[in-house]
Amino acid sequence: MPVTPASSGTKFIPRMTASNPTSGRASALLLAAGAILGAVVFTLVFLKDGNLGTDAVEQPEVALPTPSVLQQGGAADPARIVELVSVAPDERSDELQYGPSTVLWPLEIHLDLVRPALLPDVPSGPPLGTGATAQLRGRITDLDGAGAQATISLLGGPNDGRELTTGADGVFGAIDLYPGLEVVEVRGPRILGSKREVRLQQDKETLLNIVYAQPGGAQGRVLDQRNEAVAGATITIDGQSTLTDAKGNFLIPHIAAGRSVLVEIDHPDYSPFRGETGIARSFVAEPSRLVFNMQDPATVVFELANDVGGPGPAQVVLVPTHGGLNRTYPWYRVNPIELGSEPVTVTGLPPGTFYAYVFRPGAVGNPDRTRVTIAAGETRQVSLGLEVAPTLRGRVVRDGQVISGATVRLVAADPVRATLDVFREERGFLETEVLPALPAVRQTTTTDSNGEFLLTRGADVSTYRLLEAVSPDGRTRAVRAVGPDDEQVELELVPVEEGEASLQLLLSGRFQPLPVQVILDGRPREVFELPPDRDFELGGLAAGKWNLRVVWWAEELLSVDGLELDGVVQRNLALPEDARVGQDRETWTRAGRRWPMD
């Protein structure tokens, strides 16, 4: 059965890199590493996406106090400013030398992009780019308990295709995800790997910490609905797989601990099974504790009742009616279904009732959803109707030349609200099942040989939408808003420019290096040391509204929401005394760290 991946759910914003240093600025950032004296210049590249775990844990929002120690600063001394820029090792400056720092904890600088300046304004309704406010962060540690290099892939849900990576300490994070249930797959060297579900909630943070040291295990049986053994079934628990024996028994000896890990079971004679179980560290439960029952499958043959809309196939999304109860089938593995001129047979479906939604460029479902009820062992024909819908036609050009193969995306101003409207549901519905991004909410297509494209306008779902085109090489793009009366548009591609905004924190009263960590859009960067005669500057930022928070050892030094960054913005930062004079040997020892002055 042909299946196409859902939209990635990422923000359509140019990626920026750190800007080059000006001629009047120092080009090197000096680092003290233990007792070795030297200078190292670091690179900080602006990346929009970010990065151990027992489980996903929901955290309450924390109200931040109003800052009192920072205010708008005056002009900075260029000799004190340090930008995080890249230089070759042989270009390192040996002009200044510093001893090791006794400051134990890093200054944390949190910067989150709230709204890029490049997003157009709309006259009514939610602003473009609304809705992606769910947060995910955590840490992955390897078999030795050290931070692991890993990729965290989001699959099947509203952020399908998004990938986060860990830093050197195994920490990852993102603050611009769409809410809903999401399947998360963790892969990397020196770790077993995992596959779990996380619940992402709007304006809230979800934690995913996975510890691969001291793994547990799982053993049990797989039976059918008549409680007879299922031999030869593939059972996968937290991404680790094995086959059941002739009596339906299985044993997976090594699985990362977690309160709720994903269970998937497949056999050609049964409907695929989805479930969850807990895994304890260094422990394998009794076989009788884990017993899974598979169901006899049903089959549906889908076809289009009429050839309306296009070009290209229609997409069909199946949504169960269980309301989140008894979730025993992995719907995320079948959605969405591509349906063209020929019927498509979908096997292995669970008996029960679901809705089928059909989408196609230039058309909408008629009816907008079809209710389907099937029994075990049944094969049923389902015909899905389409009717003509208002379209948005356009052409992508650059310097008067048409651009073929450009990617064009049309996104509802608030994809979360639009999704709920399509499903006729309230917000909690997004947490009942792993649901893909709907084409009615986020459409993607490519231009033809004439540079032309066609999309469903969808003004009934979202009055205003964000339209973006990106050239095949990703070097040029166009962004604009489209409204309910737009029928024909032309998009002129322009070069993707690096961010020109920068933030300067003016620090004074320091006599030793200060460890600093930047957390950009939820993704932690590696800790570096800021020389005592340098102020902090982060360049290459996108112009727009940012949330800024500066913390040292759990003490909040600054909190500014909606900070407008355009050009160079400066702030004076008064550090606590302990962040300047450092900590003593006893404090370093209690923290499990080697005293740097030895």
N, C-alpha and C positions, 0 to 999 in steps of 0.2 A: 504494500500500500504506500503510495507516495505521500510523504509528509514534509511540510515546509516549516522551518523554525519561525517562531513568533518574533516580533520586533524586539530589538535589544533593550529598549527602554532607557537608553542613555540620553543625556542632554545634547542637543545639536549645537555645540559651542566650539569654536576653534580652540585647539590645544595650544598653549603658550609655553615658551621656554624662557629661561632667565635671560635678562637683557645683558648686553655687553657693558663693561665698565667704561666710564668717561675718563678722559685723559687726566683729569685732576684728582682721580681717586686712586687709592691703593689697589693694586690688582691681585694681591695675595692675602689669604686668610691663614694666620699662623696658628699651628696646633702644638700643644705640649702633650706628648704621649708618654706617660710614666716618667722615668728619669731621663728619657732621650729628649734632647733639645733640638728643635727644628721647626720648620715652617711648612705647612701643607695648605694648599688652597682647595676648597671644596666646590663641588658642583651642586647646584639645586635646580632641578628642572621642574617646571610647573606641569603636573599631570593631573587630570581631572579625576581619575579613578583611583582608588586605593586598594589588601593585606594580610587556640588551644582549646581542647574544648571539651567540656563535659556536656554542655547543652546550650540552647538558645534561652536567654533569660531576659525578661522584659524589665526595664529600669524606668522609674518615674522621672519626670522632668524636674530639673533643679533650677529654682529661681536664682539668678545671678544678682549680687548686690551692685548698686550704683557705684562706679569708680570715683575715687576721691583723690588719688595720688597723682593722676596724670592730667595733663592739660596740653593744649596746642602749643608746640614748641616753636622757637624762632629758627633762624637760619643755622644750619649745621656747619661745622668746620669740615671742609672736604677731606682733610687729612685724617679725620677720625672715622669716616664712613667706610664700611666694608660691605661690598656686594658679594653675594654667593655666586661666583662665576667659575668657569672651567679654564684651567691652564695645564699645559703639559708638565710632567714632573721636573724636567730640566729647567723650567721657568720659575721654580720656587724661589722666593726671596729669602736671603739669609741676612737681611738688613737688621732685623731685630730678633732677639732671643728672649724667651721667657722660661721660667721654671715651671714645674708642675703645679696644677691648681689643686687647692684643698677644698674647693666647693664640690660637695658630694652630689647634689641634685641639680638637674638641668632646669634652666628657665624654659618653660613651655609656651610657645607662641602658636595659638590656634587661630587659623584664618579660614573662614568658610564663605564661599561665593554664594550670595543670596540671589542676586539678579544682575546678569551681565548687561552692560550698557548697550550692547548690540541688539538686544531683544526689542522689537518695536512695541510701542504702546498701542492699546486698542481703546475705542471710545466707551465700551461698556463690557460688563461681565468680568470674569476673573482675568488677571494679567496672563500674558503668554508665559509658559514655563512654570505654571503653578502645579503643585501636587507632589513633586518628588522630594518629600521631606522626611522619609523614613531613614533611620540610621542603623548601621551595622558595624560593629567593631569586635575585636577579639585578638587572641594570640594562639599561634600554633607552635608546639614544642616537640622536638624529636625524641628518639628513644633514649637519649642521654639527658633529656630535660632542658636542652638548649633551644634557643629560638630557631625555628625551622624555615628554610626557604620553601615556599609553597604558593600555589595558585589556587584561588578560591573562585570557582565558576558558578554562576547563578543560572539555573536551568528551568525551563518550562513555565515559569511564572511571569509576572509583569516586567521583570528585569532580565528576561532570557537573553543570554549572550554576553552579559556583563561579566567582566573578570576583574578580580582584585588580587593584589600580590602583597606578600609580607615583606617587611623590612628586615634588616640584619638581626633584629631581636625577635623576629617571628610575629610582630604586631601588624595588624591590617585594620583598615577602616574605610567607610564611605558614609557621607551624610546626605546624598542626593538620590536615594532609591525610592521607587514607588511602593506603597504599602500593599500587603497581601502575603499569602503563603508562597514560599519560594523553596525549590530544591537546591541544595548547595553541595557541590562536589569539591573535595579538597585533594590535591595531588602535589607531589614533590619528592625530591630525593630524601632518603633517610627517614621516611615516614610510611606508615601502612596505607594511608589514604582513607577518606571517609565520604559518606553520602548521607546527608541529613536534610530535614526540613527546618526552616526558620520562619517565624512569624514576624513580619515587618509591619510596624504600625506607624501611622502618620504622626510626625512631630515627636516620636519617641525613639529611644535607643534600644537595640537588641544586641545582646552579647553572645558570641560564639567562641568559646575557648575549648581547644582540643589538645589533650595531653596524650602523647603516644608512648610515654614511659609506662611500665607496669600495665600492659594491656590485659584485658579480660578475654573471655571466650563465650561461645554459645553452642548449645547442643539441644536437640529436640526432634520432633517428628512433623512430617507434612502428610496430611490426610485429605481425602476428598469429602464432599458433603454427606457421604454415607459412612464416614469414619473409616474408610479403607485406605491402606497405605498408598502413597503416590511415589513410585520409584522413578529415578532419573530426572527429578525436578531440579532445576537450578535455583538455589536459594542464595540470595545476596543480602548480607547484613552489614550495614555501614560501609558498603563498597567492597566487602570481602566475600568471595563466592565459593561454593562447593556444590556437589551433586548429592541427592539423597540415595540411600542404598535400597535394596529390594524391600525392606520393611519401612521405608519412608524416613529412616533416621538420618541425621546430619550432625556434623561437628565442624565448627570453625574455631580453631584454637586461639587466634590472635585478632582481637578487635579493640580499637580504642575505647576507653570507658566513656560512658555518657548516659544521662538519665533517659534520653529518648533518641534512639538511632533508627534509621530507616530500614525496613525489611521489604524485600521484593522477591517474589517467587514466580518462576516461569516454567511452563510445561506445555507442549503442543496440544495436548488433549483438554486443557482447562483454561479458564479465564485467568489472566495474570492477577497475582495477589499483591496487595500493598498493606503494610502494617508498621507498627513501631514497637520497640522493646527497649528495656534498660540493660546496660552492660556495666558490671562492677569491675573495679581494678583488680587484677591478679586473681580473678575468680571465674569459674565456669559453673553455671547453675545446673541443677538436676535436669535430666532430659524431659521429665514430666512437666516441667514448668513452661516450656515453649512448645505448643502444639498449634499448628496453623492448618486451616481448612480451606481448600480450593473449591471453586464452583465450576459446574459444567458451563461451557461457553454458549453465547448466542452470536448470531451473525446478522449484520445489516448491510444491504446493498443500496448505496446512495446514488441518485441520479438527478440531473437538473430537468425540471419540468419544461423549461423553455430557454432558448438561447438569447438572453438579454444581457446587455453590458459587455464588458471586455474592451480590448482584447485580453487574453490571458485567462487562466482558470479561476474558478470561485474557490473561496476558502470556507470550510465548514468547521465550526467549533461545537463540541459536545459538552454539555454541562449537566451533571446529575441533579436530581431534585431532592437529595437527602438532607440538604441543609447542614452539612458538615458532620452528620451522624453516621456511624458505621462506614467509615471511609476505607474500603477494602479493595478498591480498584485504582490503578495509577492512570488517571485520565490525562495527566500531563504527558504521557508517552504516546498518546494517539492524536492530541491536538497540536496544530490545526491540520485538517485533512484537505488536500488539494483535489478539486473536483472539476473536471473538464467536460468535454463532449461525450466521453464514455463513462459508464457507471463505474463506481469504485466499491469494492467489497471490503468491509471491515470485519475481521474475525476476532474471536476471543473477548467479545464484550460481555460484561456481567449482566445477568438477568435483572430486570428492574425498569425504571423510568428515567428518561433524560430529555433535555431539550436540545434540538439542533438549530444553530444559528448559521445562516449563510450570508456571505459577503462577496461582492465582486465590484471592480471598478465600473462606475456608471450605472450601478444597479443596487437595489436593496432587496432583502428577503420579503416575500409575499406568500404567507404571513411572515412577520418579522422573526418568529421562532416556531418550530414544529415540535410538538410533544410526541415522543416515541416510547412505547412500552413493549418490551420483548421478554420472552420466557426462555429458560435454559433449553438448549438444543434447537431453538427456532431460528429460521432464516427469514428475514422480513425485508421487503422492498420499501424504500422511503423516497418519495419524490419531493424535491425542494423547489419551490417557485421563486421567481425573481420578477421585479418590475423596474421600469426605467426610473432612475434617480437623477437629480440635478448634478451636473458634472463641473469639474474645474479642469480646463484645458490650458496648456501652456507650452512655452518653448524656452530652452536654455541656450544662451549665447555668450560669447566673449569676444569683444572687439569686432562685432559684426559677424562672427563665424558661429554656426550652430555647433553644439557640443552633443555628440552621441555618447551613450553609455554613462551619462551623469546620473548619480543617485538623487532621487527627489523624495522628500519626506513631507507629509502633511500630518500635523499633530494637533489634537484638541488643546485649547488653552489650559484646561484642567483635566488631564486624562483620567484621574481618579473619579471625579464627579461624572464625566462622560461615560465611563465604564459602568458605573452604577445605574445610570439612566438607561443604558442599553439593556441591562439585565432586569430593570425595574426593581431594584433592591436597595437596601440601606447599607451603610458603611461596613457593618459587621459581616456582610456577605463575602467580602474579599478574603476573610480568614476561614471560610468553610471548605475551600478547595484550591488547589494550585491551578490558577486560571491564566491563560496566555494574554498578551496584549491583543486586543480586538482590532481587526482592520478598520472598523467603523471609528475607532479612536486614534490609531496610529497607522497610517498607510505609507507604504514604501514602494516605489517603482523606479524604473530606469528609462532614460530618454531613448527614442528610436533613432534611426539613421538621419532623420530630419531634425533631431534635437527636441522632439515633441513628446509630451506626456499627457496622460489622462487619469484623473482621480475622481472619486465620489466627493462632492462638495461637503455633504454631511452637516449642513447648517442646523438641522434639527437636533443634532447631538451636541454641537458646540458652535455657537454663533460666529466666533472668531477662532482662527487657527493659525499656527505657525507653519509657514512654508519655507523649506530649505532645499537648496540644490548644492551638490558637491561634485566637482569634476572627478573623472576617473582616477587621476593621480593624487587627489586630495589637496592640491595646492591652491585651488580657487574655490570660492563658494558665494552663494547669495542667500540672503535671509529677508523675508518680508512677512507681513500679516495679510491674511485674506479674510474677507468678510462675507456676509450672506449674499451680496449682490455681485461678487466677483465671479466671472465665468471664464474669462480669458486673461492670462498673465504672461509676461515675459520676464525672465530672470537673467540679469546680467551678472556673470561671475566676475569677482574681483579677487586679487591675491589675499591669502590668509595672512594677516599681519600678526607679528608677535605682540604680546601685551606690553604696553608702555608705562603702566602704572607701577609705582613702587611705594613701599612702606618703610619709613625710617624710625627706629626707636633710639632716642638719644640717651645714652647712659653715662653717668658720671660717678666719680668717687671710687673707681675700681683700680686695683693694683695687681690683679692676677687674672688669668684667663677664666672665663665663665662658660660652663657647659650650656649649650642651647639646643633645643629640639623644636623643629617646626612641624606642626601638624596641619597640613594643607588639605582642606575639604575632607577631613576625617582620616587622611592617610598620613601616618607618622613617617618622618624622614629620619635619617641617621643623626645621632647626637654629634655635634662638633663643638670645638672650643673657640670662643670669641676672644681675641687678644684684648688686653686691658686698655690699649690706646685706640681701640676701634669701636665705633657704634655699629648697630645692626641695621642692615638694609636688605630687604627682599625685593628684587626687581622682577620684570617679566610678567607682572600680574595683569589680568584682564581688567579693563576699566569697568566700574560698576559698583554695586552695593555689596559690602562684605560685613560679616560679623567677626569682630576681633576680641580675643580673650587671652590675657597673659597671666600665667600662674607660675609660682615657685613654691615647691614643697607644700602643695595643697592650699597655699595662700593666694587668693586672687588679687592681682595687682591692677588689672584693667579689664573692663568689659564694655565694649562699644558695639551696639547693634546698628546695622544700616550705615556703616562707615563708607562714605563716598571716596573711592580711590580713582583719581584721574590725574596723571602726572605724579609728582612726588608729594607724599603726605607724611608729615613728621609728628611725632609725639615724644614728650619727655617722659622718661620712665625712672622713678625713684625705686631702687632696689632695697630690699630689707638688708639690715646689717649682716645677717648670716650669709646672704647671697654674695656679699663682698669679701668678708673676712674668711669664710669657709668654715669647715667643721674640724673637730679635733680627731686624734688617732682613735680614741675609744668609740666615737660615733661611726667612723669608717669601719671599724672592726665589727661593731654590732650589726651593721648593714651587710656584712659578709664581703666587704671590699678591702683590697690591699691599700694600706696607708701610702699615698703617693710620694711622701718625703723620704721613704726608706731607700 
